[in-house]
Amino acid sequence: MRMKVARVFFTVCISILFFCGCGGEVIPKPEAMLRLSYPTPKYKEVSFPCHYTFEKNEYSKLENARRNKKCWYNLDYKRLNATMYISYFEINNNLDSLLRDAQNLTQEHFIKADGILQEPYIDAKNKVYGMFYEVSGDAASQSQFYVTDSVNNFVVGSIYFKVKPNYDSILPAANYLRNDMKHIMETLRWK
């Protein structure tokens, strides 16, 4: 008898939970998009003892890249978890090899890239000539550039994130840094 009462009690409890537990119609949540916003860039001219100068975003921190390499600098973007590497080379009858190396650096990313957009840059007034590369896809570097005066100076720049590349995730940060890189090219001046 006790067993029968327990079984009936259990069945009634389960039935009550089953019917009361349903709270109406199930409504799926709408898809959400992550909104990333970055501070409006404020640019300031960099002053260091090199053959060139440019304006950098105050949001980035300028660091000497290598003590044994004169005029090699990094712009560290802590919040974006990225670094822009800027390297300087003097031209000594080696412009062809410098150009080839800069172009090959970009082509190394072609395996993982969905595409590479090339934009020539010419500022005849200030004698700054170069190329800007925008890499789409899961490549290690989304933006790269080189500029030269074709006679004495050659500067190469590239952006790398300190995370495994996932193009969809880093796209807002990559766009922000791409604009900074273009600003550096546009404000670069030879001394």
C-alpha positions in Angstrom: 0.0 0.0 0.0 2.8 2.4 0.8 4.5 1.6 -2.4 1.3 2.3 -4.4 0.9 5.7 -2.6 4.5 6.6 -3.2 4.1 5.7 -6.9 0.9 7.8 -7.3 2.6 10.8 -5.4 5.7 10.6 -7.7 3.5 10.4 -10.8 1.4 13.5 -9.7 4.6 15.5 -8.9 6.2 14.7 -12.2 2.9 15.6 -14.0 2.7 18.9 -12.2 6.3 19.8 -13.0 5.8 18.8 -16.6 2.7 20.9 -17.1 3.8 23.9 -15.0 7.4 23.9 -16.3 6.3 25.0 -19.8 6.2 28.8 -19.8 4.6 29.4 -23.1 6.2 29.8 -26.5 9.9 29.5 -26.9 11.4 32.6 -28.6 15.0 32.3 -30.0 17.4 35.1 -29.2 18.2 37.3 -32.2 21.7 37.1 -33.6 24.1 39.5 -31.9 27.1 41.2 -33.4 30.1 42.2 -31.3 30.6 45.9 -31.4 34.2 46.9 -31.1 35.0 50.6 -30.9 38.4 52.2 -30.8 39.4 55.7 -29.8 39.5 58.4 -32.5 43.2 58.5 -33.6 45.2 61.6 -32.5 48.4 61.9 -34.5 51.7 63.3 -33.3 55.0 63.6 -35.2 57.6 61.2 -34.0 61.0 62.6 -33.4 64.0 60.3 -33.3 67.5 60.4 -34.7 66.8 58.7 -38.1 66.7 59.6 -41.8 62.9 59.8 -41.7 60.0 61.0 -39.6 56.3 60.4 -39.6 53.1 61.0 -37.5 52.0 58.1 -35.2 48.8 57.5 -33.4 49.2 58.6 -29.8 47.3 55.5 -28.8 50.4 53.4 -29.8 53.6 53.2 -27.9 56.9 53.7 -29.9 59.6 51.2 -28.9 63.1 50.6 -30.2 62.9 47.3 -32.0 66.5 46.2 -32.0 69.4 48.0 -30.3 71.8 46.8 -33.0 69.6 47.9 -35.9 69.5 51.7 -36.3 66.0 53.2 -36.9 64.1 49.9 -36.5 61.0 50.7 -34.4 57.8 49.0 -33.2 54.5 50.7 -32.6 52.8 48.6 -29.9 49.0 48.6 -29.7 48.4 46.9 -26.4 44.6 47.1 -26.4 44.5 45.6 -29.9 47.1 43.0 -29.1 49.1 44.0 -32.2 52.4 45.5 -33.2 53.4 47.5 -36.2 57.0 46.7 -37.2 58.9 49.5 -39.0 62.3 48.8 -40.5 64.8 51.2 -42.1 67.4 50.3 -44.7 70.0 52.6 -46.4 70.1 52.1 -50.2 73.6 51.0 -51.3 73.1 49.9 -54.9 70.6 47.3 -53.5 67.2 48.9 -54.3 66.2 45.9 -56.5 66.9 43.4 -53.7 65.1 45.6 -51.1 62.0 45.9 -53.3 62.1 42.1 -54.0 62.4 41.3 -50.3 59.5 43.7 -49.4 57.3 42.2 -52.1 58.2 38.6 -51.1 57.3 39.3 -47.5 53.8 40.1 -48.6 53.7 37.1 -51.0 54.6 34.7 -48.2 51.1 35.4 -46.8 49.4 34.4 -50.0 49.0 30.8 -48.9 46.6 31.7 -46.1 45.2 34.9 -47.7 42.0 35.1 -49.6 43.4 38.0 -51.6 46.0 40.8 -51.6 45.1 44.3 -52.7 48.0 46.5 -53.9 47.8 50.3 -53.8 50.7 52.2 -55.2 51.7 55.4 -53.3 53.3 58.4 -55.0 54.1 61.7 -53.2 56.4 63.3 -55.8 56.6 66.6 -53.8 58.2 64.9 -50.8 59.9 62.1 -52.9 58.1 59.3 -51.1 57.2 56.4 -53.4 55.9 53.0 -52.4 53.3 50.3 -52.2 50.6 49.5 -49.6 49.3 45.9 -49.3 46.0 44.9 -47.7 45.8 41.2 -47.1 42.4 39.6 -46.6 41.9 36.2 -45.0 43.5 34.3 -42.1 47.0 35.6 -42.9 49.5 36.5 -40.2 49.7 40.1 -41.3 46.7 42.1 -42.6 48.6 45.2 -43.8 52.1 45.9 -45.1 53.9 48.7 -46.9 57.2 50.0 -48.2 58.3 53.5 -49.1 61.5 54.8 -50.6 63.0 57.9 -52.1 64.7 55.6 -54.7 68.1 57.0 -53.9 69.1 56.7 -50.2 66.3 55.5 -48.0 63.9 52.5 -47.8 61.3 51.8 -45.0 59.2 48.7 -44.6 56.2 48.3 -42.3 54.0 45.4 -41.3 51.3 44.7 -38.8 51.1 41.5 -36.8 48.5 40.4 -34.2 49.6 38.5 -31.1 46.9 35.9 -31.6 46.1 33.2 -34.1 44.7 34.9 -37.2 41.0 34.7 -37.6 40.0 37.3 -40.1 36.4 37.7 -39.0 37.5 38.3 -35.4 40.3 40.7 -36.0 38.8 42.6 -38.9 37.7 45.7 -36.9 41.2 46.0 -35.4 42.9 45.3 -38.7 40.9 48.1 -40.3 41.8 50.5 -37.5 45.5 49.7 -37.9 45.3 49.8 -41.7 44.2 53.5 -41.4 47.1 54.2 -39.0 49.6 52.6 -41.5 48.3 54.6 -44.4 48.6 57.7 -42.2 52.3 56.9 -41.6 52.9 56.5 -45.3 51.2 59.8 -46.0 53.1 61.7 -43.4 56.5 60.1 -43.8 59.2 62.6 -44.7 62.9 62.2 -45.4 65.4 64.3 -43.4 
